[in-house]
């Protein structure tokens, strides 16, 4: 299940304003998080003449994943946070919650009988 996150792109990257971004947290490594940028779809229908306000970017967030978000609140400040999707609702997370959730995830393991190839434990 996916949920849409709407962020207004404020300012112009070429003039030194920080761009909005969303990254999916894919894992944890020593001293850092493993993240990958996800693309959004821009909507210019409410944009001003120079595109510095009113451009909205929509990101599709998948339930079960953790995201790192940076959304501008004005030309100088950003709201940077972690979140997850639960029951189609975006829920903010603290950094320690992210670390806890990532360390609890374990890959699914299956026991297979090497002689017959039968899965013993799924």
WOPE-V781274 format. One record per helix or strand. SS is the DSSP state (~ for helix, > for strand). FROM is the first residue (numbers start at 1). LEN is the number of residues. If there is no record, write none. Layout:
# WOPE-V781274
ss=SS from=FROM len=LEN
ss=SS from=FROM len=LEN
This chain:
# WOPE-V781274
ss=> from=2 len=8
ss=~ from=13 len=3
ss=> from=21 len=9
ss=> from=32 len=6
ss=> from=41 len=3
ss=> from=55 len=8
ss=> from=66 len=7
ss=> from=78 len=9
ss=> from=89 len=5
ss=~ from=95 len=10
ss=> from=111 len=2
ss=> from=119 len=3
